[in-house]
């Protein structure tokens, strides 16, 4: 949780069109608490142009500093060069229609929507931007290709990292997004970035080869153009959607003629749109009030009608005796289930209303589900009867199912959770890209092969 200082509160009120006229201090009603309570009395100004303009730049600087301090403290920013770059490039200049508090919040900012009101372009969440930049390991003087310009902010940070002797090419599929990115880069005074209108899946051969290629859009496969346009010793970084909704930002390098991962992290980006690698998502409401939604992808078979009111069907539970600590990530379990289950793994976001009404038992925080036909299962958790040796609270993975085959599907998912825990939980994960004419790999436990063309 962030606590804003009185000065920041005053700046934010000014940003929203208020002038602070007085700050009253009151003692806390609990005499044992030494913190004073504050009441800020403010008056709305007639219009935005009447705001105190001298406040805006200092407010942006303070909010940016607070955000970057948070990213450093949480380990998302690890190197001095990345820290310097994101402290220097002003994110709010790429989000001219967003309030400063939103521009410098650690959350994505939606910037374009489709006809149904769903976001199709956004400014990525700053901690994800930072982690991906650390993965990319950009060096001064390099040539970079970015696929998915968005607001242009990430390209601006890349431009800062490569310096005057380097160059960045960034591509987007929509003319209005391209224009917005160019405007943001101009406002930030960044001149070593070209913004191109085109299909990111094709790359941009005229400026190739590139030392780094970064996709800031989710892809279901790796287009050959990206690999062909990398310079020797180059690195490709792409949020690769393996199966279903599970996506990982994977960095690849060519080692002895084969493309192998040198690192990966869990994250999700907007999918590629319109071009040859168009990767549509399907949103399936699971209740009449649309408080729970199943997000599926093109490689999954879904019967929306059969799942339309799934929670009215009796439910079953399967508990696994597999435990984890509260803050521990389940990302590798999710990756295992995405690979092991025939229909992959999907996201199933549920609102607080759905949980409070008892429509769903609180899903595991990442809200992952497995479905087949008219049957749906999802991961959940509960406090475990025993504590860890150091006294920490443990939680147990469970599976809840609804539908005609709920018991069988929940049992299958629970068995896979146990298999992962017993034989693969402690192992590293690697991802290889195989040529189309390569000899199929021999099967073995823990190896999964997919044709993501």
N, C-alpha and C positions, 0 to 999 in steps of 0.2 A: 504494500500500500504506500502511495506517495502522500506526503503531507505538505501542502503548499504554505509558503510563508505569507505574512500579510501583504508584502509587496507584490508577490505573484497574484494573490487574490485581487488586488487593486488593478494590476495590469490586465488580468483576464476580464474583469468587469468592464474595463475601458475598451477592450477588444470587442466586447459584445454591445457596445454603445451606451455605457453608463459612465457617469462621473462620480467618483467616491467623494462625498462631502464631509464625512466624519467617521471615525472608528471609536466605538465605545467598548471598554473593557469591563467584564463582569467576573467576579470570583466564581470558581466552580462551586456548585451546590454541595459537593462532598468536601468537607474541610480538610480531609486527608490528601486531596489532590491539589497540587500546587500550580497546575496549569490554568491560566485565565481563559475565559471564553470571550470571543470577540463578536461584535455586531457591526457590520459595515453598512452604513447608510449611504445609498447611492441614488442618483437621479438619472433617468434615461435622457440622453441627448436627442435633439430633434431628428438627426439623420446621421448616417455613417460618416459623411464628410465633416461633421462637426466634432468628431472624436479628436482627442489630443494626439496628433500624429507623431509627436516626439516620443510617445510611449512605445509605439509599435516595435521599433528596432530593438530597444533594450529588452522588451518583453520576449521577443523571439529569441534573442541571445540567451536569456535566462532559461527559457523552456527547453531550448536545444541543449544547453549545458546539462540541465537536469536529466533529460532523456539519455544523453550519451553517458553520463555518470552511471546511470542505472544499467546500461548495456555493458559497461566495463565491469561493474560490480558483480553482475550475473554471469560473466564469462563469455558473453556473446561476442564481445570485442576483445581480442587477445593480443594484437600487435600494435605497436605505436603508429605505424603507417596508416592502418585502417582507422584507428581512432582519430588521427589528425584529419583524414579525409572527410569523415562524416561529421566532425566538429566544424569543418570549414565550409562545406557545401550546404547552403540554407534550404532545407526541405520545403519550407513554406512558400518559396518562390515558385515551386513546381505544383503547388496546390492553391492557386490564387482565390478559389472560392470557398476554401475551408477556413474556419476560425483557427487562430494560432494554437489554441489548446488541442485541437484535433490534429493539426499538422504535426505537432510534436508529442502526440500520444503514442504509446507503443501498441498500435493497432493498425490494421489496413484501413485505407480511406477509399471507399468506392468512388469512381469517377465517371463510369458509363454503365448504362443499363440496357437490357434488351426490351422487346415489346411487352414482356410479361412482368417487367420490373426487377428481374434478377441481374445482379452485377456481372458485367463481362469484362471490366477493366478496373484496375485499382492501383493505388500506391501501396506497395507491399509493406507488411509489418516490419518496423525498423529492426527488431532483433533477428528476423529472418534475413533481411538485407545484410546485416553485419556478419552473420554466420556464413552466408554464401560468399561474401567477399573474402573472408578468411580462408575458405576452401579454395577459392580461385587462385590466391597467391599471385596477385598482379605485381609486375615489376616495372620500374621506370623505363620508358622507351618502347614498350611493347605495343603491338597492334591487337586490338580487341574487337570481336564481333559479339554484339548482344542481340538476342532474339526476343523481341517483346519490349518495345521502347516504353510503353506506359506513359507515365508523367514525364519521363526523362531524368528523374532524380538519380536512379542507379547509374545511368550512363554518365551523368555529371560527376558522380563519385569516381567512376572508372577513369574518366578524363583527368581528374585530379591525380589519381594514382599513377597513371602512365606519364604524366608531365608533358612539357612542351615538345619533347622529342617523340612522344607516343601518339597514337591515334585510336579513336573509338568509332566504330560503325554500329548503329543501332537501327533495328527494323521493326515496323509495325504494319498491321494489315488495314488500318482505318485512317483515312486522311485527317479527320479531326483530331485523332490521337497524335499523329505525326506533327500536326501544326501546334498542338499544345506542348509537346515535348520540345520543339524548337523554340517556342516562346519562353519556356522555363529556363532552358540553357542560355538563351540570350540574356534573360534577366539576371542570371547568376554569373554572367561574364565568362562562360566556358566556351572556348572556340575550337577545341580539337575533337569535336564530336560531330559526325554527320548522321542525320536522321533520315532514313530511307523508307519510302512507302513500298511494301512488297510482302511476299509470303515468306515468313521466317523459316519455314521448313526447307526452303531452297537455299538458305544462306545468302551470301552476297559475293559472288565470285570476283567481280572487278577489283575488290580491295584485298583479296586473299593473296598469300596465306596469312593466317592469324596465329598469334602466339597463345591466345586464349579465346575460347568460344563459350559464352555463357547464355543459356536459355533461361529467361525469367518467365516462361510459360510452361505449363505441364505438357509432357509429350508421352504418348503410349509406346513409342519406339524411337530409335535414333536414326534420323534421316541420313542417308549416305553422304549428302552434300556437306553436312557438318564435319564428318570425318575427313572428307576429301579436301576441305578448305583449311585444315589445321596444318601449321608448319611442323617440321620435325621437332620433336621434343615438346610439342604443344599439349595443352590440357583442355578437355571438354568438360563442362559442368552443366548438367541438365537435371531438372526435376522429373524423374522418370516414373510414370505411373505403370507399375508392374502388372498388377491384376486387380480389377475392381477399383476401389477408391484409394488404395494405399499408394502413396507417392513418397519417393526419397530423392533428395538432391545428391546425385552421385557424380563424383569427379573421375574421369577416365583419362588414362595415358596409354600410349602404345608401348608395350614392353615385349621385345623379341617378336614383333610382328602380330601381336594380339592386343586387343583393347581390353584393359583390365582396370577395375576400380581401384583408386588409391585413397578413397574415403567416401563416406556417405552419411547423411543426416536426414531425419524425418522432417518433411515440410510439404506444403501443398500450394500450388500456384494455379492461376487461371489457365484453362486448357487452350491449346492451339485452336484457332478458329479459321474458317473459310477456305484455307488452302488445302494442299494435297494431304496434310496430316490432320485434318479436321477431326477433333475428338469430342463429340457432343456428350453432354451429361443429360440424364433423364431424372427428374425429380418426381418421386412417387409419394403422394400423401397417404399416410397409413391410418388416418382417422378423419371423420367428417369435418372437424374443426381445423384440420391441417396443423395440429400442434406437434406432430411427429412426422418426419419426412425421411424417406429412404432415397439416398443419392446413388444412382447407378450409372454405369458407363457403357459405351458401345459394345464392349466385348462380353457383356453379361446378358443373359436371357432373363427377362423380367415380365411377369404377368401382373400388370398394375391392377386389373379388376379383381384378381384373386387375393390381392394384398390390401384392398382398399379400406377394409374395416377389420384388420387382422386381430386387434386386441380384444374384440368381443368374443373371440374363440378361447376356450380354456387354455391355461398355460401350464407348462411343466418346468421344472428346475433340475439342473444337473450341476453339482458342486464338485470341484476338482481336487481339493486338498493341495493345490499349488498356491503358494503365498508370495507376497511382495510387500515391501515397505511402502508407506503412504506416498512419499514423493518419487518413488521409483517409476521410470517410464516403462510402458508395455509395448514400445515400438517394435521390438524384435519379435515378440509374440505375435503382434499384428502382422508383421511381415511373413512369419511362418504360416499363419492361417490364410493369408492372401494367396500364398503359393500352394498350400496343401489342400484347401477346400476346392471342389470342382468348379464352383461359381465365384471364387474369389471372396473378397471382403468388401463391405460397403460402409459408408458413413450413414449414421442414423441420428441426426440431431433431434433432440426433444426439448421442448420449452419447459420452464419451471411449472407452468400450468398443467402440462401433461403428467409431470411427476407428482405434483400436489394432489391431482385428482385420482392418482393411483392407476392411471392408464398404463404407465410403464413403471417398473421398478427402476430406481436411479441407475442409468447405464454407467458403464465405466466412462471416465471423463472424456475419452476420445470418441465415444459413441459408435462402436463398431458392430456390424451385424452381418450375419450369413443367412442367405435365403435360397430356397429351392422351390419352384412352383408356387403353391399357395401356403408355404410354411416359412416362418421367420424365426430366427434366433438372434440374441444379442448378448454381449458380454456384460456382466455386472460384478459387483464385489460386496463383501461383507466383512466385518471384523472377525479375525481368526481367534479361536479359543486360546491359543498359546501366544506368548510374546517372543520376540527375538532374544537371543542370548544376552544382548546388551539392554534389554528391557523395552525396546522400541515396539510400537504397535504393528502388527502384521494384518494384512488383508488377504482374503481368499478369492481367487477367481471363480466365478460361476457363470452358467449359461442359462438363460431363460428363453423358452420357446413357445410359439403359438402356431396353431394350424394343424391340419390332419396328420402330418408326420413329425410333429414337434418333438416327441420323445426320442425318435430315432436320430433326427438331425442334431438335437441338443447333445445327445450321447456322442455323436461323431465329433462335434466341435470340442467337447470336453476331453475326449480321447486324444485329439491333436494337441490340446493344451498340455496334457500330461507327457505326450511324446516329446514335445519341444523342451519341457522342463527337465526331463530325465536325460536326454541325449544331446541337446543342442543349445541349451540356454547359455552355457559358458563359452561357446565357440564364436570366433569372429565370422563376419559375413562378407562375402566377396561377390561381385557381379562382373561377368565377362560378356563382351559383345562378340558373337560368333559370325563369321562371314556366311553368306547365304549358301555357298557351295561347300561349307565345312562338313566333315564327317560327323554325324550325330554323336554326342557324348554318351558314354556308357552310363546307364543308370546306377545310382548308389544312394544309400540313405542320406537325406539332407541336401541332395542335388535336385534342382528343379530347372527344367528347360521350357521356354515359351517362344512361340513364333509371334512376335509383335509387329509384323509388317502391316 
